[in-house]
Amino acid sequence: MHEHIDPGAGDAAAAAWDRPGRVSPALIVFAALTLLLIIFIAENGHDVRVRLIVPRVTMPVWAAILICVALGVALDRLFLAWWRRRKTA
């Protein structure tokens, strides 16, 4: 539900973004990142051979990078959970 901010009741800068026709900065950043992602995928569409411990697989470069980033994020989350548990115990 859309909440209207009364310009006299709060911050004038916050009320300025409530005007019709204004594009939010978050939408601009999201659109720019989406465009960069599409360009990245288009530029890195060729296949590479990747060895995953035992099997060798062929996949696009962007998929290999995406898998590496996902594994990095997962390892970071696991390490942080272990570190917090270690500090509280």
DSSP file (Angstrom, degrees, kcal/mol; ACC not computed):
  #  RESIDUE AA STRUCTURE BP1 BP2  ACC     N-H-->O    O-->H-N    N-H-->O    O-->H-N    TCO  KAPPA ALPHA  PHI   PSI    X-CA   Y-CA   Z-CA
    1    1 A M              0   0    0      0, 0.0     2,-0.4     0, 0.0     0, 0.0   0.000 360.0 360.0 360.0 139.5    0.0    0.0    0.0
    2    2 A H        -     0   0    0      1,-0.0     2,-0.5     2,-0.0     0, 0.0  -0.656 360.0-153.1 -84.4 129.9    1.3    3.5   -0.9
    3    3 A E        -     0   0    0     -2,-0.4     2,-0.4     2,-0.0    -1,-0.0  -0.903   8.1-142.1-106.0 127.7    1.8    5.8    2.0
    4    4 A H        -     0   0    0     -2,-0.5     2,-0.6     2,-0.0    11,-0.1  -0.740  10.2-146.6 -89.3 132.3    1.6    9.5    1.3
    5    5 A I        -     0   0    0     -2,-0.4    13,-0.1    10,-0.1     3,-0.0  -0.879  12.3-134.8-100.9 123.0    4.0   11.7    3.2
    6    6 A D    >>  -     0   0    0     -2,-0.6     3,-1.3     1,-0.1     4,-1.0  -0.657  10.0-142.5 -75.8 122.6    2.7   15.2    4.1
    7    7 A P  T 34 S+     0   0    0      0, 0.0     3,-0.2     0, 0.0    -1,-0.1   0.796 100.2  49.8 -58.7 -29.2    5.4   17.7    3.3
    8    8 A G  T 34 S+     0   0    0      1,-0.2     4,-0.1     7,-0.0    -2,-0.0   0.694 107.8  54.2 -81.5 -17.5    4.6   19.8    6.3
    9    9 A A  T <4 S+     0   0    0     -3,-1.3     2,-0.2     2,-0.1    -1,-0.2   0.659 116.1   5.4 -93.0 -17.1    4.7   16.8    8.7
   10   10 A G  S  < S-     0   0    0     -4,-1.0     2,-0.2    -3,-0.2    -5,-0.0  -0.558 103.1 -26.2-143.9-155.3    8.1   15.4    8.0
   11   11 A D     >  -     0   0    0     -2,-0.2     4,-1.6     1,-0.1     5,-0.1  -0.478  45.0-144.4 -70.1 131.1   11.4   15.8    6.2
   12   12 A A  H  > S+     0   0    0     -2,-0.2     4,-1.4     1,-0.2    -1,-0.1   0.840  99.6  55.7 -67.7 -33.1   11.1   17.8    3.0
   13   13 A A  H  > S+     0   0    0      1,-0.2     4,-0.7     2,-0.2    -1,-0.2   0.887 107.4  48.9 -67.4 -38.1   13.7   15.6    1.2
   14   14 A A  H >4 S+     0   0    0      1,-0.2     3,-0.5     2,-0.2     4,-0.3   0.869 110.0  51.9 -68.3 -36.0   11.7   12.5    2.0
   15   15 A A  H >< S+     0   0    0     -4,-1.6     3,-1.2     1,-0.2     4,-0.3   0.787  97.7  67.4 -71.1 -26.8    8.5   14.1    0.7
   16   16 A A  H >< S+     0   0    0     -4,-1.4     3,-1.0     1,-0.3    -1,-0.2   0.826  96.5  54.0 -63.8 -31.7   10.3   15.1   -2.6
   17   17 A W  T << S+     0   0    0     -4,-0.7    -1,-0.3    -3,-0.5    -2,-0.2   0.575  96.8  67.9 -79.2  -8.3   10.6   11.5   -3.6
   18   18 A D  T <  S+     0   0    0     -3,-1.2    -1,-0.2    -4,-0.3    -2,-0.2   0.535  74.2 111.7 -87.4  -6.2    6.8   11.0   -3.2
   19   19 A R  S X  S-     0   0    0     -3,-1.0     3,-1.4    -4,-0.3     2,-0.1  -0.410  78.0-105.7 -68.7 141.3    5.9   13.2   -6.1
   20   20 A P  T 3  S+     0   0    0      0, 0.0    -1,-0.1     0, 0.0     3,-0.1  -0.390 103.6  30.7 -64.3 143.2    4.4   11.5   -9.1
   21   21 A G  T 3  S+     0   0    0      1,-0.3     2,-0.3    -3,-0.1    -2,-0.1   0.294  87.6 123.7  92.5 -10.1    6.7   11.2  -12.1
   22   22 A R    <   -     0   0    0     -3,-1.4     2,-0.5    -5,-0.1    -1,-0.3  -0.654  54.5-140.4 -85.6 140.5    9.9   10.9  -10.0
   23   23 A V        -     0   0    0     -2,-0.3    -1,-0.0    -3,-0.1     5,-0.0  -0.869  21.3-123.0-100.5 130.8   12.1    7.9  -10.5
   24   24 A S     >  -     0   0    0     -2,-0.5     4,-1.6     1,-0.1     3,-0.4  -0.415  12.0-127.3 -73.4 147.3   13.6    6.4   -7.3
   25   25 A P  H  > S+     0   0    0      0, 0.0     4,-2.4     0, 0.0     5,-0.2   0.840 109.9  59.4 -61.0 -33.1   17.4    6.1   -7.1
   26   26 A A  H  > S+     0   0    0      1,-0.2     4,-2.4     2,-0.2     5,-0.1   0.885 104.0  50.4 -64.0 -37.7   17.0    2.4   -6.2
   27   27 A L  H  > S+     0   0    0     -3,-0.4     4,-2.4     2,-0.2    -1,-0.2   0.883 109.9  50.3 -66.7 -38.8   15.2    1.8   -9.5
   28   28 A I  H  X S+     0   0    0     -4,-1.6     4,-2.3     2,-0.2    -2,-0.2   0.922 112.3  46.6 -64.5 -44.7   18.0    3.5  -11.4
   29   29 A V  H  X S+     0   0    0     -4,-2.4     4,-2.5     2,-0.2     5,-0.2   0.911 112.4  50.5 -64.4 -42.4   20.7    1.4   -9.7
   30   30 A F  H  X S+     0   0    0     -4,-2.4     4,-2.3     1,-0.2    -2,-0.2   0.915 111.5  48.0 -61.4 -44.0   18.6   -1.8  -10.2
   31   31 A A  H  X S+     0   0    0     -4,-2.4     4,-2.2     2,-0.2    -1,-0.2   0.897 112.2  49.3 -64.7 -40.8   18.2   -1.0  -13.9
   32   32 A A  H  X S+     0   0    0     -4,-2.3     4,-2.4     2,-0.2    -2,-0.2   0.916 112.3  47.4 -65.8 -42.9   21.9   -0.2  -14.3
   33   33 A L  H  X S+     0   0    0     -4,-2.5     4,-2.2     2,-0.2    -2,-0.2   0.880 111.2  51.6 -66.6 -37.1   23.0   -3.5  -12.6
   34   34 A T  H  X S+     0   0    0     -4,-2.3     4,-2.2    -5,-0.2    -2,-0.2   0.915 110.4  48.7 -64.2 -42.7   20.5   -5.5  -14.7
   35   35 A L  H  X S+     0   0    0     -4,-2.2     4,-2.3     1,-0.2    -2,-0.2   0.915 111.3  49.7 -63.0 -43.5   22.0   -4.0  -17.9
   36   36 A L  H  X S+     0   0    0     -4,-2.4     4,-2.5     1,-0.2    -1,-0.2   0.882 110.0  51.6 -63.3 -37.9   25.5   -4.7  -16.7
   37   37 A L  H  X S+     0   0    0     -4,-2.2     4,-2.4     2,-0.2    -2,-0.2   0.907 109.5  49.2 -65.4 -41.7   24.5   -8.3  -15.9
   38   38 A I  H  X S+     0   0    0     -4,-2.2     4,-2.2     2,-0.2    -2,-0.2   0.912 112.7  47.6 -63.9 -42.2   23.0   -8.8  -19.4
   39   39 A I  H  X S+     0   0    0     -4,-2.3     4,-2.3     2,-0.2    -2,-0.2   0.913 111.2  51.7 -64.0 -42.3   26.2   -7.4  -21.0
   40   40 A F  H  X S+     0   0    0     -4,-2.5     4,-1.5     1,-0.2    -2,-0.2   0.917 111.4  46.3 -60.9 -44.4   28.4   -9.6  -18.8
   41   41 A I  H  < S+     0   0    0     -4,-2.4    -1,-0.2     1,-0.2    21,-0.2   0.900 112.9  49.9 -66.0 -40.7   26.4  -12.7  -19.8
   42   42 A A  H >< S+     0   0    0     -4,-2.2     3,-0.7     1,-0.2    -1,-0.2   0.879 113.2  46.0 -65.6 -37.5   26.5  -11.8  -23.5
   43   43 A E  H 3< S+     0   0    0     -4,-2.3     3,-0.3     1,-0.2    -1,-0.2   0.751 116.9  43.9 -76.5 -24.1   30.2  -11.2  -23.5
   44   44 A N  T 3< S+     0   0    0     -4,-1.5    18,-1.7    -5,-0.2    17,-0.4  -0.235  74.3 117.0-117.0  43.7   31.0  -14.4  -21.6
   45   45 A G    <   +     0   0    0     -3,-0.7    -1,-0.2    16,-0.2    -2,-0.1   0.578  44.5 106.3 -87.4 -10.7   28.8  -16.9  -23.3
   46   46 A H  S    S-     0   0    0     -3,-0.3    15,-1.9    14,-0.1     2,-0.2  -0.341  74.2-107.4 -72.5 155.4   31.6  -19.1  -24.7
   47   47 A D  E     -A   60   0A   0     13,-0.2     2,-0.3    14,-0.1    -1,-0.1  -0.516  32.0-172.9 -85.8 147.2   32.2  -22.5  -23.1
   48   48 A V  E     -A   59   0A   0     11,-2.9    11,-2.3    -2,-0.2     2,-0.6  -0.944  26.8-117.3-131.1 155.7   35.1  -23.4  -20.9
   49   49 A R  E     -A   58   0A   0     -2,-0.3     2,-0.4     9,-0.2     9,-0.2  -0.847  33.4-172.6 -96.1 125.4   36.2  -26.8  -19.5
   50   50 A V  E     -A   57   0A   0      7,-3.4     7,-3.1    -2,-0.6     2,-0.7  -0.955  16.1-145.7-121.2 134.9   36.1  -26.8  -15.7
   51   51 A R  E     -A   56   0A   0     -2,-0.4     2,-0.9     5,-0.2     5,-0.2  -0.898   9.1-167.4-103.2 118.2   37.3  -29.6  -13.5
   52   52 A L        -     0   0    0      3,-2.6     2,-2.7    -2,-0.7    -2,-0.0  -0.770  61.5 -74.6-106.2  85.0   35.3  -30.1  -10.3
   53   53 A I  S    S+     0   0    0     -2,-0.9     3,-0.0     1,-0.3    -2,-0.0  -0.349 122.3   0.9  58.2 -68.7   37.5  -32.4   -8.2
   54   54 A V  S    S+     0   0    0     -2,-2.7    -1,-0.3     1,-0.1     2,-0.1   0.808 120.5  62.4-111.0 -56.6   36.7  -35.5  -10.3
   55   55 A P        -     0   0    0      0, 0.0    -3,-2.6     0, 0.0     2,-0.5  -0.390  66.5-141.4 -77.6 151.5   34.4  -34.8  -13.2
   56   56 A R  E     -A   51   0A   0     -5,-0.2     2,-0.3    -2,-0.1    -5,-0.2  -0.948  25.4-177.2-106.5 127.8   35.2  -32.4  -16.1
   57   57 A V  E     -A   50   0A   0     -7,-3.1    -7,-3.4    -2,-0.5     2,-0.5  -0.902  21.8-139.6-124.4 153.5   32.3  -30.3  -17.2
   58   58 A T  E     +A   49   0A   0     -2,-0.3    -9,-0.2    -9,-0.2   -11,-0.1  -0.960  37.3 149.5-112.0 127.3   31.9  -27.8  -20.0
   59   59 A M  E     -A   48   0A   0    -11,-2.3   -11,-2.9    -2,-0.5    -2,-0.0  -0.963  50.0 -81.6-149.8 162.2   29.9  -24.7  -19.2
   60   60 A P  E  >  -A   47   0A   0      0, 0.0     4,-1.9     0, 0.0     3,-0.3  -0.330  41.4-117.5 -64.7 152.4   29.7  -21.0  -20.2
   61   61 A V  H  > S+     0   0    0    -15,-1.9     4,-2.5   -17,-0.4     5,-0.2   0.905 114.0  55.5 -57.8 -43.3   32.1  -18.7  -18.4
   62   62 A W  H  > S+     0   0    0    -18,-1.7     4,-2.3     1,-0.2    -1,-0.2   0.862 107.1  50.2 -62.4 -34.4   29.3  -16.7  -16.8
   63   63 A A  H  > S+     0   0    0     -3,-0.3     4,-2.4     2,-0.2    -1,-0.2   0.903 109.8  50.2 -69.6 -40.3   27.9  -19.9  -15.2
   64   64 A A  H  X S+     0   0    0     -4,-1.9     4,-2.1     2,-0.2    -2,-0.2   0.911 112.9  46.6 -63.5 -41.5   31.3  -21.0  -13.9
   65   65 A I  H  X S+     0   0    0     -4,-2.5     4,-2.5     2,-0.2    -2,-0.2   0.908 111.3  51.9 -66.8 -40.8   31.8  -17.5  -12.3
   66   66 A L  H  X S+     0   0    0     -4,-2.3     4,-2.4    -5,-0.2    -2,-0.2   0.902 109.7  49.3 -62.1 -41.6   28.3  -17.6  -10.9
   67   67 A I  H  X S+     0   0    0     -4,-2.4     4,-2.5     2,-0.2    -1,-0.2   0.913 111.1  50.1 -63.6 -42.7   28.9  -21.0   -9.3
   68   68 A C  H  X S+     0   0    0     -4,-2.1     4,-2.2     2,-0.2    -2,-0.2   0.907 111.6  47.9 -63.1 -41.5   32.2  -19.7   -7.8
   69   69 A V  H  X S+     0   0    0     -4,-2.5     4,-2.5     2,-0.2    -2,-0.2   0.918 111.8  50.0 -65.1 -43.0   30.5  -16.6   -6.4
   70   70 A A  H  X S+     0   0    0     -4,-2.4     4,-2.4     1,-0.2    -2,-0.2   0.911 111.6  48.2 -62.9 -42.3   27.7  -18.7   -4.9
   71   71 A L  H  X S+     0   0    0     -4,-2.5     4,-2.6     2,-0.2    -1,-0.2   0.893 111.0  51.6 -64.3 -39.0   30.2  -21.1   -3.3
   72   72 A G  H  X S+     0   0    0     -4,-2.2     4,-2.2     2,-0.2    -2,-0.2   0.911 110.7  47.3 -63.1 -43.1   32.1  -18.1   -1.9
   73   73 A V  H  X S+     0   0    0     -4,-2.5     4,-2.5     2,-0.2    -2,-0.2   0.919 112.6  49.8 -64.5 -43.5   29.0  -16.6   -0.4
   74   74 A A  H  X S+     0   0    0     -4,-2.4     4,-2.3     1,-0.2    -2,-0.2   0.918 111.8  47.6 -62.5 -43.7   28.0  -20.0    1.2
   75   75 A L  H  X S+     0   0    0     -4,-2.6     4,-2.5     2,-0.2    -1,-0.2   0.889 110.9  52.1 -64.6 -38.0   31.4  -20.5    2.7
   76   76 A D  H  X S+     0   0    0     -4,-2.2     4,-2.6     2,-0.2    -2,-0.2   0.931 110.4  47.7 -62.4 -45.9   31.4  -16.9    4.0
   77   77 A R  H  X S+     0   0    0     -4,-2.5     4,-2.3     1,-0.2    -2,-0.2   0.907 112.7  48.8 -62.4 -42.1   28.0  -17.5    5.7
   78   78 A L  H  X S+     0   0    0     -4,-2.3     4,-2.3     2,-0.2    -1,-0.2   0.916 112.3  48.5 -63.6 -43.1   29.2  -20.8    7.2
   79   79 A F  H  X S+     0   0    0     -4,-2.5     4,-2.8     2,-0.2    -2,-0.2   0.919 111.6  48.9 -64.1 -43.6   32.4  -19.3    8.5
   80   80 A L  H  X S+     0   0    0     -4,-2.6     4,-2.5     2,-0.2     5,-0.2   0.896 110.9  50.3 -64.6 -39.1   30.5  -16.3   10.1
   81   81 A A  H  X S+     0   0    0     -4,-2.3     4,-2.1     2,-0.2    -1,-0.2   0.920 113.1  46.4 -63.7 -42.8   28.0  -18.7   11.7
   82   82 A W  H  X S+     0   0    0     -4,-2.3     4,-2.4     2,-0.2    -2,-0.2   0.913 112.4  50.9 -63.4 -42.9   30.9  -20.8   13.1
   83   83 A W  H  X S+     0   0    0     -4,-2.8     4,-2.0     1,-0.2    -2,-0.2   0.905 111.5  46.5 -64.4 -42.9   32.8  -17.7   14.3
   84   84 A R  H  X S+     0   0    0     -4,-2.5     4,-1.7     2,-0.2    -1,-0.2   0.895 113.2  49.2 -66.9 -39.7   29.7  -16.2   16.1
   85   85 A R  H  X S+     0   0    0     -4,-2.1     4,-1.6    -5,-0.2    -2,-0.2   0.895 110.9  50.8 -65.4 -39.3   29.0  -19.5   17.8
   86   86 A R  H  < S+     0   0    0     -4,-2.4    -2,-0.2     1,-0.2    -1,-0.2   0.882 110.6  48.9 -65.5 -39.7   32.6  -19.9   18.8
   87   87 A K  H  < S+     0   0    0     -4,-2.0    -1,-0.2     1,-0.2    -2,-0.2   0.817 114.1  44.8 -72.5 -30.6   32.6  -16.4   20.4
   88   88 A T  H  <        0   0    0     -4,-1.7    -1,-0.2     1,-0.2    -2,-0.2   0.725 360.0 360.0 -85.8 -21.3   29.4  -16.9   22.3
   89   89 A A     <        0   0    0     -4,-1.6    -1,-0.2    -5,-0.2    -2,-0.2   0.475 360.0 360.0 -83.1 360.0   30.2  -20.4   23.6
